[in-house]
Structures are given as structure tokens and as C-alpha cells.
Amino acid sequence: MTRFTIVAIVALITATAHAQGLVPYYGPDGQVYYRGAPDPGYAPPGVPPDIIAPERPRGAPRPRNVAPPIAVAPLEPLSPEPPPQMTPAPTASIRSEPNPLIEWCKQEVNAKAPLCRNVGSPRVQR
């Protein structure tokens, strides 16, 4: 029980130190920095604060940049065009070729082959 209490206290202190920025870290230039301490070489920009963060009353919503309304004009009516001439589609003659397996499957030797099971049958194979 005592070990657990000591470990919990150390974890709490470590987490608090991290949260307050008291733990140093190495920056990209290799120097040691503390998150809580301001950078001594920082110079604020030379612009007025209104440009950086313009003032607005507390609780007021941010102003929305509303797009201007779109002007809608009615479409011009379509000019009547004569319908195209309806010509019947050419009919192609369908030639049905007999299944070449029919003759092969009619032979008694080949009749029981799995390939010949549905040859000549009206059912469609899948």
C-alpha cells in the first residue's frame, strides 16, 4: 500500500510539472527551452492590435461574410422545332447456327460426357 501511494504521488507531481511547463525540452536548434517561459528574443509585430485581433463586444457573434444574392432571370422559351423524321430501324436477319456439340454428343461413346448433359436442352446453363 505504501509503494502504491508513493508511486501515485510521484506520478501526480510529474503530471503537474508537465502541465505547468516546468519540464525542459530541446528545441530544433539544440537549445533547452521551458514551455512556460516566454522567448526573450521575441519582438511583437509592429502593427496595431486592432489589425491582429479586432475588438468586438463580449458574447457577440462573429460577423459573417454573407455572399451577395444571386440574380435569377427567367429562361427564354425554346423555339418550336419540327420533330425528326421517324424512320424504322433496319431489321437484321438473325442466323441461328446449330450447336456443333449436338452432332458430337449424339454419338453413343460421347453421350454420357458431362459436356453433353444440357446440349439441346431449352434450359440455359449458368
Phi and psi in radians as a Rosetta constraint file:
Dihedral C 1 N 2 CA 2 C 2 CIRCULARHARMONIC -1.184 0.35
Dihedral N 2 CA 2 C 2 N 3 CIRCULARHARMONIC -0.682 0.35
Dihedral C 2 N 3 CA 3 C 3 CIRCULARHARMONIC -1.113 0.35
Dihedral N 3 CA 3 C 3 N 4 CIRCULARHARMONIC -0.743 0.35
Dihedral C 3 N 4 CA 4 C 4 CIRCULARHARMONIC -1.079 0.35
Dihedral N 4 CA 4 C 4 N 5 CIRCULARHARMONIC -0.716 0.35
Dihedral C 4 N 5 CA 5 C 5 CIRCULARHARMONIC -1.122 0.35
Dihedral N 5 CA 5 C 5 N 6 CIRCULARHARMONIC -0.739 0.35
Dihedral C 5 N 6 CA 6 C 6 CIRCULARHARMONIC -1.150 0.35
Dihedral N 6 CA 6 C 6 N 7 CIRCULARHARMONIC -0.760 0.35
Dihedral C 6 N 7 CA 7 C 7 CIRCULARHARMONIC -1.112 0.35
Dihedral N 7 CA 7 C 7 N 8 CIRCULARHARMONIC -0.707 0.35
Dihedral C 7 N 8 CA 8 C 8 CIRCULARHARMONIC -1.130 0.35
Dihedral N 8 CA 8 C 8 N 9 CIRCULARHARMONIC -0.699 0.35
Dihedral C 8 N 9 CA 9 C 9 CIRCULARHARMONIC -1.157 0.35
Dihedral N 9 CA 9 C 9 N 10 CIRCULARHARMONIC -0.756 0.35
Dihedral C 9 N 10 CA 10 C 10 CIRCULARHARMONIC -1.104 0.35
Dihedral N 10 CA 10 C 10 N 11 CIRCULARHARMONIC -0.730 0.35
Dihedral C 10 N 11 CA 11 C 11 CIRCULARHARMONIC -1.116 0.35
Dihedral N 11 CA 11 C 11 N 12 CIRCULARHARMONIC -0.686 0.35
Dihedral C 11 N 12 CA 12 C 12 CIRCULARHARMONIC -1.143 0.35
Dihedral N 12 CA 12 C 12 N 13 CIRCULARHARMONIC -0.758 0.35
Dihedral C 12 N 13 CA 13 C 13 CIRCULARHARMONIC -1.129 0.35
Dihedral N 13 CA 13 C 13 N 14 CIRCULARHARMONIC -0.737 0.35
Dihedral C 13 N 14 CA 14 C 14 CIRCULARHARMONIC -1.124 0.35
Dihedral N 14 CA 14 C 14 N 15 CIRCULARHARMONIC -0.758 0.35
Dihedral C 14 N 15 CA 15 C 15 CIRCULARHARMONIC -1.137 0.35
Dihedral N 15 CA 15 C 15 N 16 CIRCULARHARMONIC -0.665 0.35
Dihedral C 15 N 16 CA 16 C 16 CIRCULARHARMONIC -1.161 0.35
Dihedral N 16 CA 16 C 16 N 17 CIRCULARHARMONIC -0.697 0.35
Dihedral C 16 N 17 CA 17 C 17 CIRCULARHARMONIC -1.136 0.35
Dihedral N 17 CA 17 C 17 N 18 CIRCULARHARMONIC -0.689 0.35
Dihedral C 17 N 18 CA 18 C 18 CIRCULARHARMONIC -1.140 0.35
Dihedral N 18 CA 18 C 18 N 19 CIRCULARHARMONIC -0.726 0.35
Dihedral C 18 N 19 CA 19 C 19 CIRCULARHARMONIC -1.171 0.35
Dihedral N 19 CA 19 C 19 N 20 CIRCULARHARMONIC -0.545 0.35
Dihedral C 19 N 20 CA 20 C 20 CIRCULARHARMONIC -1.550 0.35
Dihedral N 20 CA 20 C 20 N 21 CIRCULARHARMONIC -0.028 0.35
Dihedral C 20 N 21 CA 21 C 21 CIRCULARHARMONIC 1.351 0.35
Dihedral N 21 CA 21 C 21 N 22 CIRCULARHARMONIC 0.424 0.35
Dihedral C 21 N 22 CA 22 C 22 CIRCULARHARMONIC -1.552 0.35
Dihedral N 22 CA 22 C 22 N 23 CIRCULARHARMONIC -0.107 0.35
Dihedral C 22 N 23 CA 23 C 23 CIRCULARHARMONIC -1.618 0.35
Dihedral N 23 CA 23 C 23 N 24 CIRCULARHARMONIC 2.172 0.35
Dihedral C 23 N 24 CA 24 C 24 CIRCULARHARMONIC -1.272 0.35
Dihedral N 24 CA 24 C 24 N 25 CIRCULARHARMONIC 2.754 0.35
Dihedral C 24 N 25 CA 25 C 25 CIRCULARHARMONIC -2.520 0.35
Dihedral N 25 CA 25 C 25 N 26 CIRCULARHARMONIC 2.785 0.35
Dihedral C 25 N 26 CA 26 C 26 CIRCULARHARMONIC -1.632 0.35
Dihedral N 26 CA 26 C 26 N 27 CIRCULARHARMONIC 2.247 0.35
Dihedral C 26 N 27 CA 27 C 27 CIRCULARHARMONIC -1.431 0.35
Dihedral N 27 CA 27 C 27 N 28 CIRCULARHARMONIC 3.120 0.35
Dihedral C 27 N 28 CA 28 C 28 CIRCULARHARMONIC -1.147 0.35
Dihedral N 28 CA 28 C 28 N 29 CIRCULARHARMONIC -0.385 0.35
Dihedral C 28 N 29 CA 29 C 29 CIRCULARHARMONIC -1.583 0.35
Dihedral N 29 CA 29 C 29 N 30 CIRCULARHARMONIC 0.051 0.35
Dihedral C 29 N 30 CA 30 C 30 CIRCULARHARMONIC 1.588 0.35
Dihedral N 30 CA 30 C 30 N 31 CIRCULARHARMONIC -0.074 0.35
Dihedral C 30 N 31 CA 31 C 31 CIRCULARHARMONIC -1.444 0.35
Dihedral N 31 CA 31 C 31 N 32 CIRCULARHARMONIC 2.743 0.35
Dihedral C 31 N 32 CA 32 C 32 CIRCULARHARMONIC -1.562 0.35
Dihedral N 32 CA 32 C 32 N 33 CIRCULARHARMONIC 2.260 0.35
Dihedral C 32 N 33 CA 33 C 33 CIRCULARHARMONIC -2.161 0.35
Dihedral N 33 CA 33 C 33 N 34 CIRCULARHARMONIC 2.685 0.35
Dihedral C 33 N 34 CA 34 C 34 CIRCULARHARMONIC -2.009 0.35
Dihedral N 34 CA 34 C 34 N 35 CIRCULARHARMONIC 2.311 0.35
Dihedral C 34 N 35 CA 35 C 35 CIRCULARHARMONIC -1.145 0.35
Dihedral N 35 CA 35 C 35 N 36 CIRCULARHARMONIC -0.533 0.35
Dihedral C 35 N 36 CA 36 C 36 CIRCULARHARMONIC -1.402 0.35
Dihedral N 36 CA 36 C 36 N 37 CIRCULARHARMONIC -0.397 0.35
Dihedral C 36 N 37 CA 37 C 37 CIRCULARHARMONIC -1.534 0.35
Dihedral N 37 CA 37 C 37 N 38 CIRCULARHARMONIC 2.336 0.35
Dihedral C 37 N 38 CA 38 C 38 CIRCULARHARMONIC -1.242 0.35
Dihedral N 38 CA 38 C 38 N 39 CIRCULARHARMONIC 2.697 0.35
Dihedral C 38 N 39 CA 39 C 39 CIRCULARHARMONIC -1.257 0.35
Dihedral N 39 CA 39 C 39 N 40 CIRCULARHARMONIC 2.144 0.35
Dihedral C 39 N 40 CA 40 C 40 CIRCULARHARMONIC -1.199 0.35
Dihedral N 40 CA 40 C 40 N 41 CIRCULARHARMONIC -0.397 0.35
Dihedral C 40 N 41 CA 41 C 41 CIRCULARHARMONIC -1.589 0.35
Dihedral N 41 CA 41 C 41 N 42 CIRCULARHARMONIC 0.132 0.35
Dihedral C 41 N 42 CA 42 C 42 CIRCULARHARMONIC -1.389 0.35
Dihedral N 42 CA 42 C 42 N 43 CIRCULARHARMONIC 2.264 0.35
Dihedral C 42 N 43 CA 43 C 43 CIRCULARHARMONIC -2.030 0.35
Dihedral N 43 CA 43 C 43 N 44 CIRCULARHARMONIC 2.210 0.35
Dihedral C 43 N 44 CA 44 C 44 CIRCULARHARMONIC -1.126 0.35
Dihedral N 44 CA 44 C 44 N 45 CIRCULARHARMONIC 2.673 0.35
Dihedral C 44 N 45 CA 45 C 45 CIRCULARHARMONIC -1.150 0.35
Dihedral N 45 CA 45 C 45 N 46 CIRCULARHARMONIC 2.663 0.35
Dihedral C 45 N 46 CA 46 C 46 CIRCULARHARMONIC -1.552 0.35
Dihedral N 46 CA 46 C 46 N 47 CIRCULARHARMONIC 0.751 0.35
Dihedral C 46 N 47 CA 47 C 47 CIRCULARHARMONIC -2.063 0.35
Dihedral N 47 CA 47 C 47 N 48 CIRCULARHARMONIC 2.694 0.35
Dihedral C 47 N 48 CA 48 C 48 CIRCULARHARMONIC -1.123 0.35
Dihedral N 48 CA 48 C 48 N 49 CIRCULARHARMONIC 2.589 0.35
Dihedral C 48 N 49 CA 49 C 49 CIRCULARHARMONIC -1.100 0.35
Dihedral N 49 CA 49 C 49 N 50 CIRCULARHARMONIC -0.398 0.35
Dihedral C 49 N 50 CA 50 C 50 CIRCULARHARMONIC -1.142 0.35
Dihedral N 50 CA 50 C 50 N 51 CIRCULARHARMONIC -0.523 0.35
Dihedral C 50 N 51 CA 51 C 51 CIRCULARHARMONIC -1.332 0.35
Dihedral N 51 CA 51 C 51 N 52 CIRCULARHARMONIC -0.694 0.35
Dihedral C 51 N 52 CA 52 C 52 CIRCULARHARMONIC -1.166 0.35
Dihedral N 52 CA 52 C 52 N 53 CIRCULARHARMONIC -0.911 0.35
Dihedral C 52 N 53 CA 53 C 53 CIRCULARHARMONIC -2.487 0.35
Dihedral N 53 CA 53 C 53 N 54 CIRCULARHARMONIC 1.655 0.35
Dihedral C 53 N 54 CA 54 C 54 CIRCULARHARMONIC -1.105 0.35
Dihedral N 54 CA 54 C 54 N 55 CIRCULARHARMONIC 2.524 0.35
Dihedral C 54 N 55 CA 55 C 55 CIRCULARHARMONIC -1.342 0.35
Dihedral N 55 CA 55 C 55 N 56 CIRCULARHARMONIC 2.498 0.35
Dihedral C 55 N 56 CA 56 C 56 CIRCULARHARMONIC -2.558 0.35
Dihedral N 56 CA 56 C 56 N 57 CIRCULARHARMONIC 2.657 0.35
Dihedral C 56 N 57 CA 57 C 57 CIRCULARHARMONIC -1.096 0.35
Dihedral N 57 CA 57 C 57 N 58 CIRCULARHARMONIC 2.569 0.35
Dihedral C 57 N 58 CA 58 C 58 CIRCULARHARMONIC -1.078 0.35
Dihedral N 58 CA 58 C 58 N 59 CIRCULARHARMONIC 2.411 0.35
Dihedral C 58 N 59 CA 59 C 59 CIRCULARHARMONIC 1.440 0.35
Dihedral N 59 CA 59 C 59 N 60 CIRCULARHARMONIC -0.135 0.35
Dihedral C 59 N 60 CA 60 C 60 CIRCULARHARMONIC -1.414 0.35
Dihedral N 60 CA 60 C 60 N 61 CIRCULARHARMONIC 2.426 0.35
Dihedral C 60 N 61 CA 61 C 61 CIRCULARHARMONIC -1.230 0.35
Dihedral N 61 CA 61 C 61 N 62 CIRCULARHARMONIC 2.755 0.35
Dihedral C 61 N 62 CA 62 C 62 CIRCULARHARMONIC -1.199 0.35
Dihedral N 62 CA 62 C 62 N 63 CIRCULARHARMONIC 2.517 0.35
Dihedral C 62 N 63 CA 63 C 63 CIRCULARHARMONIC -1.211 0.35
Dihedral N 63 CA 63 C 63 N 64 CIRCULARHARMONIC 2.395 0.35
Dihedral C 63 N 64 CA 64 C 64 CIRCULARHARMONIC -1.651 0.35
Dihedral N 64 CA 64 C 64 N 65 CIRCULARHARMONIC 2.390 0.35
Dihedral C 64 N 65 CA 65 C 65 CIRCULARHARMONIC -1.495 0.35
Dihedral N 65 CA 65 C 65 N 66 CIRCULARHARMONIC 1.737 0.35
Dihedral C 65 N 66 CA 66 C 66 CIRCULARHARMONIC -1.539 0.35
Dihedral N 66 CA 66 C 66 N 67 CIRCULARHARMONIC 2.327 0.35
Dihedral C 66 N 67 CA 67 C 67 CIRCULARHARMONIC -1.247 0.35
Dihedral N 67 CA 67 C 67 N 68 CIRCULARHARMONIC 2.566 0.35
Dihedral C 67 N 68 CA 68 C 68 CIRCULARHARMONIC -1.161 0.35
Dihedral N 68 CA 68 C 68 N 69 CIRCULARHARMONIC 2.642 0.35
Dihedral C 68 N 69 CA 69 C 69 CIRCULARHARMONIC -1.127 0.35
Dihedral N 69 CA 69 C 69 N 70 CIRCULARHARMONIC 2.577 0.35
Dihedral C 69 N 70 CA 70 C 70 CIRCULARHARMONIC -1.575 0.35
Dihedral N 70 CA 70 C 70 N 71 CIRCULARHARMONIC 2.239 0.35
Dihedral C 70 N 71 CA 71 C 71 CIRCULARHARMONIC -1.360 0.35
Dihedral N 71 CA 71 C 71 N 72 CIRCULARHARMONIC 2.218 0.35
Dihedral C 71 N 72 CA 72 C 72 CIRCULARHARMONIC -1.899 0.35
Dihedral N 72 CA 72 C 72 N 73 CIRCULARHARMONIC 2.178 0.35
Dihedral C 72 N 73 CA 73 C 73 CIRCULARHARMONIC -1.983 0.35
Dihedral N 73 CA 73 C 73 N 74 CIRCULARHARMONIC 2.496 0.35
Dihedral C 73 N 74 CA 74 C 74 CIRCULARHARMONIC -1.196 0.35
Dihedral N 74 CA 74 C 74 N 75 CIRCULARHARMONIC 2.611 0.35
Dihedral C 74 N 75 CA 75 C 75 CIRCULARHARMONIC -1.334 0.35
Dihedral N 75 CA 75 C 75 N 76 CIRCULARHARMONIC 2.640 0.35
Dihedral C 75 N 76 CA 76 C 76 CIRCULARHARMONIC -1.299 0.35
Dihedral N 76 CA 76 C 76 N 77 CIRCULARHARMONIC 2.473 0.35
Dihedral C 76 N 77 CA 77 C 77 CIRCULARHARMONIC -1.145 0.35
Dihedral N 77 CA 77 C 77 N 78 CIRCULARHARMONIC 2.572 0.35
Dihedral C 77 N 78 CA 78 C 78 CIRCULARHARMONIC -1.257 0.35
Dihedral N 78 CA 78 C 78 N 79 CIRCULARHARMONIC 2.496 0.35
Dihedral C 78 N 79 CA 79 C 79 CIRCULARHARMONIC -1.352 0.35
Dihedral N 79 CA 79 C 79 N 80 CIRCULARHARMONIC 2.416 0.35
Dihedral C 79 N 80 CA 80 C 80 CIRCULARHARMONIC -1.202 0.35
Dihedral N 80 CA 80 C 80 N 81 CIRCULARHARMONIC 2.220 0.35
Dihedral C 80 N 81 CA 81 C 81 CIRCULARHARMONIC -1.976 0.35
Dihedral N 81 CA 81 C 81 N 82 CIRCULARHARMONIC 2.525 0.35
Dihedral C 81 N 82 CA 82 C 82 CIRCULARHARMONIC -1.191 0.35
Dihedral N 82 CA 82 C 82 N 83 CIRCULARHARMONIC 2.465 0.35
Dihedral C 82 N 83 CA 83 C 83 CIRCULARHARMONIC -1.152 0.35
Dihedral N 83 CA 83 C 83 N 84 CIRCULARHARMONIC 2.597 0.35
Dihedral C 83 N 84 CA 84 C 84 CIRCULARHARMONIC -1.175 0.35
Dihedral N 84 CA 84 C 84 N 85 CIRCULARHARMONIC 2.672 0.35
Dihedral C 84 N 85 CA 85 C 85 CIRCULARHARMONIC -1.098 0.35
Dihedral N 85 CA 85 C 85 N 86 CIRCULARHARMONIC 2.273 0.35
Dihedral C 85 N 86 CA 86 C 86 CIRCULARHARMONIC -1.583 0.35
Dihedral N 86 CA 86 C 86 N 87 CIRCULARHARMONIC 1.889 0.35
Dihedral C 86 N 87 CA 87 C 87 CIRCULARHARMONIC -1.871 0.35
Dihedral N 87 CA 87 C 87 N 88 CIRCULARHARMONIC 2.441 0.35
Dihedral C 87 N 88 CA 88 C 88 CIRCULARHARMONIC -1.182 0.35
Dihedral N 88 CA 88 C 88 N 89 CIRCULARHARMONIC 2.528 0.35
Dihedral C 88 N 89 CA 89 C 89 CIRCULARHARMONIC -1.209 0.35
Dihedral N 89 CA 89 C 89 N 90 CIRCULARHARMONIC 2.489 0.35
Dihedral C 89 N 90 CA 90 C 90 CIRCULARHARMONIC -1.169 0.35
Dihedral N 90 CA 90 C 90 N 91 CIRCULARHARMONIC 2.401 0.35
Dihedral C 90 N 91 CA 91 C 91 CIRCULARHARMONIC -1.639 0.35
Dihedral N 91 CA 91 C 91 N 92 CIRCULARHARMONIC 2.221 0.35
Dihedral C 91 N 92 CA 92 C 92 CIRCULARHARMONIC -1.642 0.35
Dihedral N 92 CA 92 C 92 N 93 CIRCULARHARMONIC 2.422 0.35
Dihedral C 92 N 93 CA 93 C 93 CIRCULARHARMONIC -1.331 0.35
Dihedral N 93 CA 93 C 93 N 94 CIRCULARHARMONIC 2.271 0.35
Dihedral C 93 N 94 CA 94 C 94 CIRCULARHARMONIC -1.659 0.35
Dihedral N 94 CA 94 C 94 N 95 CIRCULARHARMONIC 2.083 0.35
Dihedral C 94 N 95 CA 95 C 95 CIRCULARHARMONIC -1.753 0.35
Dihedral N 95 CA 95 C 95 N 96 CIRCULARHARMONIC 2.171 0.35
Dihedral C 95 N 96 CA 96 C 96 CIRCULARHARMONIC -1.700 0.35
Dihedral N 96 CA 96 C 96 N 97 CIRCULARHARMONIC 2.160 0.35
Dihedral C 96 N 97 CA 97 C 97 CIRCULARHARMONIC -1.667 0.35
Dihedral N 97 CA 97 C 97 N 98 CIRCULARHARMONIC 2.385 0.35
Dihedral C 97 N 98 CA 98 C 98 CIRCULARHARMONIC -1.197 0.35
Dihedral N 98 CA 98 C 98 N 99 CIRCULARHARMONIC 2.636 0.35
Dihedral C 98 N 99 CA 99 C 99 CIRCULARHARMONIC -1.215 0.35
Dihedral N 99 CA 99 C 99 N 100 CIRCULARHARMONIC 2.169 0.35
Dihedral C 99 N 100 CA 100 C 100 CIRCULARHARMONIC -1.159 0.35
Dihedral N 100 CA 100 C 100 N 101 CIRCULARHARMONIC -0.284 0.35
Dihedral C 100 N 101 CA 101 C 101 CIRCULARHARMONIC -1.349 0.35
Dihedral N 101 CA 101 C 101 N 102 CIRCULARHARMONIC -0.299 0.35
Dihedral C 101 N 102 CA 102 C 102 CIRCULARHARMONIC -1.060 0.35
Dihedral N 102 CA 102 C 102 N 103 CIRCULARHARMONIC -0.838 0.35
Dihedral C 102 N 103 CA 103 C 103 CIRCULARHARMONIC -1.107 0.35
Dihedral N 103 CA 103 C 103 N 104 CIRCULARHARMONIC -0.697 0.35
Dihedral C 103 N 104 CA 104 C 104 CIRCULARHARMONIC -1.191 0.35
Dihedral N 104 CA 104 C 104 N 105 CIRCULARHARMONIC -0.692 0.35
Dihedral C 104 N 105 CA 105 C 105 CIRCULARHARMONIC -1.312 0.35
Dihedral N 105 CA 105 C 105 N 106 CIRCULARHARMONIC -0.331 0.35
Dihedral C 105 N 106 CA 106 C 106 CIRCULARHARMONIC -1.251 0.35
Dihedral N 106 CA 106 C 106 N 107 CIRCULARHARMONIC -0.351 0.35
Dihedral C 106 N 107 CA 107 C 107 CIRCULARHARMONIC -1.197 0.35
Dihedral N 107 CA 107 C 107 N 108 CIRCULARHARMONIC 2.428 0.35
Dihedral C 107 N 108 CA 108 C 108 CIRCULARHARMONIC -1.121 0.35
Dihedral N 108 CA 108 C 108 N 109 CIRCULARHARMONIC -0.549 0.35
Dihedral C 108 N 109 CA 109 C 109 CIRCULARHARMONIC -1.173 0.35
Dihedral N 109 CA 109 C 109 N 110 CIRCULARHARMONIC -0.648 0.35
Dihedral C 109 N 110 CA 110 C 110 CIRCULARHARMONIC -1.682 0.35
Dihedral N 110 CA 110 C 110 N 111 CIRCULARHARMONIC -0.068 0.35
Dihedral C 110 N 111 CA 111 C 111 CIRCULARHARMONIC -1.093 0.35
Dihedral N 111 CA 111 C 111 N 112 CIRCULARHARMONIC -0.537 0.35
Dihedral C 111 N 112 CA 112 C 112 CIRCULARHARMONIC -1.656 0.35
Dihedral N 112 CA 112 C 112 N 113 CIRCULARHARMONIC 0.154 0.35
Dihedral C 112 N 113 CA 113 C 113 CIRCULARHARMONIC -1.208 0.35
Dihedral N 113 CA 113 C 113 N 114 CIRCULARHARMONIC 2.503 0.35
Dihedral C 113 N 114 CA 114 C 114 CIRCULARHARMONIC -1.021 0.35
Dihedral N 114 CA 114 C 114 N 115 CIRCULARHARMONIC -0.463 0.35
Dihedral C 114 N 115 CA 115 C 115 CIRCULARHARMONIC -1.176 0.35
Dihedral N 115 CA 115 C 115 N 116 CIRCULARHARMONIC -0.454 0.35
Dihedral C 115 N 116 CA 116 C 116 CIRCULARHARMONIC -1.657 0.35
Dihedral N 116 CA 116 C 116 N 117 CIRCULARHARMONIC 0.104 0.35
Dihedral C 116 N 117 CA 117 C 117 CIRCULARHARMONIC -1.045 0.35
Dihedral N 117 CA 117 C 117 N 118 CIRCULARHARMONIC -0.822 0.35
Dihedral C 117 N 118 CA 118 C 118 CIRCULARHARMONIC -1.955 0.35
Dihedral N 118 CA 118 C 118 N 119 CIRCULARHARMONIC 0.295 0.35
Dihedral C 118 N 119 CA 119 C 119 CIRCULARHARMONIC -1.219 0.35
Dihedral N 119 CA 119 C 119 N 120 CIRCULARHARMONIC 2.233 0.35
Dihedral C 119 N 120 CA 120 C 120 CIRCULARHARMONIC 1.471 0.35
Dihedral N 120 CA 120 C 120 N 121 CIRCULARHARMONIC -0.027 0.35
Dihedral C 120 N 121 CA 121 C 121 CIRCULARHARMONIC -1.457 0.35
Dihedral N 121 CA 121 C 121 N 122 CIRCULARHARMONIC 2.521 0.35
Dihedral C 121 N 122 CA 122 C 122 CIRCULARHARMONIC -1.259 0.35
Dihedral N 122 CA 122 C 122 N 123 CIRCULARHARMONIC -0.262 0.35
Dihedral C 122 N 123 CA 123 C 123 CIRCULARHARMONIC -1.292 0.35
Dihedral N 123 CA 123 C 123 N 124 CIRCULARHARMONIC 2.544 0.35
Dihedral C 123 N 124 CA 124 C 124 CIRCULARHARMONIC -1.576 0.35
Dihedral N 124 CA 124 C 124 N 125 CIRCULARHARMONIC 2.300 0.35
Dihedral C 124 N 125 CA 125 C 125 CIRCULARHARMONIC -1.386 0.35
Dihedral N 125 CA 125 C 125 N 126 CIRCULARHARMONIC 2.544 0.35
